[in-house]
Amino acid sequence: MSETVRLAYLISRYPAISHTFILREVLGLRQLGFDICIASVNPPDRPLEQLTATERTEAEAAWFIKPSGVTGAALALIQAAFHRPRRLASGLWFALSLGGFDGKKLLYQFAYWVEAVMVGQWMQREHLHHLHVHFATPASMVGLIAKHMFPIGFSFTVHGYDEFYASAYYRLKEKVAGADFVVCISHFARSQVMLMTPYEDWRKLDICRLGVDPTSFALRPEKTPGDVFELLCVGRLVAAKGQHTLLDALAIVLAKGRKVRLTLVGGGPDRDSLEAHVAKKNLGDAVCFTGAINQDDIQAYYARADAFVLPSFAEGLPVVLMEAMALGIPCISTYITGVPELIQNGVQGLLVTPSDTEGLAAAIERLMDDPELCRRLVKAGRAKVLADYELNGSIARLAQVFTRRLSAD
């Protein structure tokens, strides 16, 4: 497109530690000349003074829906009722029908309708004509309803795993039908959308991988393990990440007299149960919980790691794995979703069957005992990231999708 591409991004929470890749994507698109305006349903996940400098700048420029309060919602509804009363009523019916006119869902759908009106009014004020959303979860429901009421385009990026396991609840089929196009972060993600949608909608699906900046995550000098082998796991403390199996695997390794220590970086609802698990297994001296860590501070933890372990049960395609591989940290993960597209077992890292505690323990010991294997994995892992998951290349492919798809409109 010869003119500047202007886009609205709707995000459930911006900025957020667990979604740093969205911030990188926005910044990268802007560097390519795109004009990206951010709307966030919720305020940032930390107070302004705890954000990085870049996050703070983004937060100050974003428009937030819920902090606009009842007054903001009322003004948007009044304006919409005056200018497009029929579309407003039609949008409410559409929103409620997506909830199946069922009890508690009606309240949620009504709230999504109100938020959709606010988003549509905001886009009109900013002269924005296309809305893109990350994740096929509630924010994309808001986007779908907004498109029904306002003359805007709508697209979203699907990650998994929530969107796939609860596809009926999230109305994935209806969102794909209503979208102008859909971005999938992996072939696996695309396959799952194909599984749940009619063939006629497959033409809407594009694959754009997430990526990392290999200069920000530069290859570190080869690290020789010390007396204690340092394991690192970065991710929210939630059931899907499989941290409980990692604690059991750690206990197996320690029981053999091996010196190993685990650092769990991240916060989340499983913190209490994980700490109780540590206490039950008497792992206190071998496990460290850091809580959530800003992107600016995460490098220090990567620098100390001898191996990176992410024993997930289900998720999309973890950016933290790409980061660790780019840095030159041997990685262990599981045969799930899009992970095998990033790591071939024994080539760029080690993969184990999810929930296989003994297999996970064996993989950890294998890295402890085979420095030459670690060197091969490090070399191949970084090469894989540079070839297929380099940030600038990923953003360039996404830019091409936006340009091609919006030009077709």
N, C-alpha and C positions, 0 to 999 in steps of 0.2 A: 504494500500500500504506500502510495506516495506521501500521504499526509500522516501526521502523528496518530498512532493508535491510542485511543483513550479507553480505559477499562475501569470498571468498578470491581473491587474485590470485596466480597462479604466473608468474614471469618468469625467463627464462634467466639474466639478470644485472641486479642492481638495487642501487644506481643505476648508470647507464651514460651516458656523454657522448652516444653516438649514439642513445639512447632517452629523451631528456629529455621527450618528449611523453607517455610513460607516467607519469612522475612528475607532470606537470601534470594528467593525467587523474585520477590517484588523489587528488591534493589537491583538485581541483574537485569530484569526487564526494563527498568528505568534507564540503566546504562545503555541499553540498545535503542533508546529513544521513545519507549512507551510512556504514556502518562497514566499512572496507576493511582487511583483514589481508594482509600481504605475505609470500609465500614466494619465495625466490630460489634457483635451483639453484646459482649460483656467487656468490662474494663480489663486492663492487663492483669496478669496473674500475680504481680508483685507491686508494691508501692513504687512510685516514680523514682525515688532515691535509690532503689535496689536494682533498677534496670541498667543495662549497659548504655553507653552514650548513644549508640545507634538506635537501640530500642526506645530510649527516651525521646529521641527526635521523631521516630515513627509514631509513638503514642501521642505526642503533642499535635501531630498533623492529622490523626485519624478522627473519624466521627463515630461516636459510641451510641448504640441504640438504648440499652437499658438505663444508662446514666441520664438519658434525656428525660426520663421519668414520665409521670402521668401527663404533665403539661405538654411535653413533646409529642406524646401519642395522641392526645386530644386535638392538638393543632393540626397534626397530619390528617386525622380522620375528618375534621371539619373541612379542610382544604379539598380533600379527595371527594367528600360528599357534595361539595359545591361544583367542582369541575368535572367529575366523572361518576355521578351517583349510580348509574346502571352497572358500570364495571366494578364499583365498590361492592354492591350487593351481590353481583355474580361471583366476585372473588371470595366473599364470605361463604356462599353456598359451596363453591369449589373447595375451599379449605376444610369445611366441615365434612364434606363428602369424602375427602381423603382420610379423615379420621373414622369413617364408617358410622358416623352419628352415634358413637359409642361412648357413653359415660365420661370418664376422666379424659379420654382422648379429645373430646369436644373442647375442653378447657385449653388443652395444649394447642389444638388447631386454631382456636379463637386467638390465642396469644400470637401464634405464627402469622395469622392474618393481619393483626395490628402491626406487628413488626414489618411485614411485607409492605403495608401501606407507608410506613415510615421510610423504608428503604426506597420505595418508588418515588416518594416526594423528594427525598434527598437527591436521588439521581436526576430528577428533573431540575432541581435547583443548580446542580453541578453540570448540567448538560451532558450527562453520561447516558449511553445507549446500550451498553452491554454489561452484564453482571456475571462474574465468575466466582465460584464458591469452591473451597476445599472441603472434601469429605461429603459423602452422600448421607449425612446425618441431619439434625434439625435445621442448621443454617441453609442447607440446600432446599429444604421444604419451604423456608421463607422465600428463597429465590424463585422457586417454582410458582408459588402463589403470586409473587410480585409480577412475574411475567404475564400471568393471567389477567392482571388489572392494568398494567402499564405497557406502552409500546417499547419494550426493551428486549434484547436478546438475553439468553441464559445458557450458561454452561457450568460444568463442575468437574473437579478432579476426584476420581474414586481411588481409594487406597486399600481398603480392607483392614481388619477383618470384620469389624462390626457390620459394615454395609452388606456383607455376604451372609453372615450367620443370622442376621435379623432383617433380611431383605424385604420381607412382607411388611414388617413393622415400619421400616424406613421408607417404604413405597419406592424401592429402587426402580422397578419396572416403570412406574408412572413418571418418575423423575427423568429417566432416559427418554421416554416418549415425549416429554415436554421440553427437553433440552435441545438446543441447536447442535451441540456436540458435547462429547464427554472425553476427558483426558484420563487415561489409565496409566498407573505408574509402573506396570510390569505386564508381561505377557500373561502371567497368572491372573492378575486383576482383570485384564481384558477377557480372559476365558470365562471368568465367573460372571461378568456382566453379560457375555454372550449366552451363558447358560440360562439366565433369568429373563432374557428379553427376546422378542421375535427377531427373526433374521433381517427383516426390513430395517431394523434400527441399528444393525451392526455397522452400517456405513458411517454412523456418527462417532465411532470409537477410534481414538488415536492413542498411541503409546508414546509417552514422554517420561523417561526415567528421571528420578530425582538424582542429585549429584552433590559433590563436595568440591571445594576449592583446594587443589593440591598445593597451592602456595601457602594457604593458611594451615593446611595439614601436611606440611612438608615431611619427607622421609627423614626420620631421626637417625642418629648414629646407631650402629648395632649395639644393642644392650645385652650385656652379660649378666645373667641372673646372679643375685647375691645369695646369702645363706638362706633366705626365705624367698620362695617363688611367689611373685605378686600377681594375683588375678584381679581383673577389673570387669565389672558389669555396670553398664550405664543404661538407665531406662526407668520409667515410672514403676513404682512398686505396686504392681497389679498382677492378678492371677495369670493373665495372658503371657507375661514375660517369663514365667517358669522359675522364678528365683528360689522357690522352696526346693525344687529338684536340685538346684545348684548347691544349696546348703547341705542336702543329703549326700551329694557327690563329694563335697568338700570333706564331710565327716569320714567318708570311705578312705579318701587319700590320707587324711590326718591319722586315721587308725593304723595305717601302715608305717607310721613314724616319719612320714614325709613332712618337710617344713614348707608350708604354703599358707598364704594369707589372702583373703578376699575383701575387696572394697566395693560396696554397693553405692553407686551414685544415683540419686533420684529420690523423689518423694512420692507418696501415694497412699491409698487406703490399706494396703497390705503391710504397712510398716510395723504395726503392733504384732500381727501374727508372725511376721518374719523375726522380729526380736524375740518373741516367745519361743520360736523354733530354735534360734541360736542358744537361748538359755537351756532349753530341754536337751540339746545335743552337747552342751558344754563347749560351745564354739566361741565363747566371748572374746578370747585373746586372738582369734584368727579371723574375725569379721569386723569390718568397720562400716558404719552407716554415715554417710555425709549429708544426707538430705539433698534437696535440689541445688544445683550448681549452675551459675551463669556461664554462658558460652565463653566469656573472657577468662574464666577460671578453670575450665575443664582441662586445659592443656597440661596443667601440672599433674593431674591424675593419669592422663595418658602416658606422660613421660616416665612415671614410676612402674608402669605395668609391664610384666613379662608376657602376659597373654590376656586376650580379651574374650570374655565368655558371655554369650547371650542365648540361653537355653529356652527360647520362646515356644509356647504352644500354638500361638496364632497372632499374626499381625500383618502389616503390609510388606514393606521392604525397608528394614531399619537403616536410617542414615548413619547411625552411630557405628554400624558395622563398616560402612564405607570410610568413615573417618579413621577408624582404627587401622583398616587395611592401608589407607593412604599414608598413615604415619609409620607403617612398618611394624605393626604389632601382630603376632600370630593370633588368629581368630578361631573360635569354636562356636558353632551355632547349630541349628536343627534343620531337618528336612521339612520345611513348611513353606507355604505360599510362594513368594517370589525369591526366597533366599537362595535356592539352587541356581537361579539365574545369575546371581552375584558370585557364589562360591561353589565350585566343583570340589567334592570331597577329595582331600589329599593333594589338591592342586593350588587353590588360592586360600584354603583353610581346611578345617576339619568339620564335618557335619555328623551329627548323631540323631538317632530317632527321638522325637520329642517324648519326654517322660522317662527315657531310658537312663536312670540314675547311674547304673553300673557302666554303661557305655560312655556317659559324660565323664565319670571319674577316670576311665581308661584313657579318654582323649586328653584330659588334663595331664595325666602321667606321661603320656606319649610326648607331649610338648616339653615337659620337664626333662625327659631323658634323651631327646634327640635334637640337639642344636642344629644339625645339618638340615633336618626337616623344617625347623623353624625358619632357617635362612631361605629355603626354597619357597615356603609359603609366603614369606614377606615379599620376596621379589615378584612372585606371580600375583600376589594380592594387589600390590600397588599398580602393577601393569594393567590389571583388570579394571581398576578404578579409573586410571588415566584413559583407557580405551573406551569404556562404556558409561562411566558414571562421573565424568569430569563436569563440574558445575557450569562452566561457560558453554560447553557443548550441549548440556541438558537444557539450559535456558534458551539457547539459540534454536533448538528443536521446538521448544514450546512457543517461542516467538513466531516461528514459521507456521505452526498450527493456528495460532490466533490470526495471523495475517491472512493465511489462506481461507480459513473458515469465515472470517468477517468480511473478506473481499467477496466471497461467494454470496453473502447476504445482499 
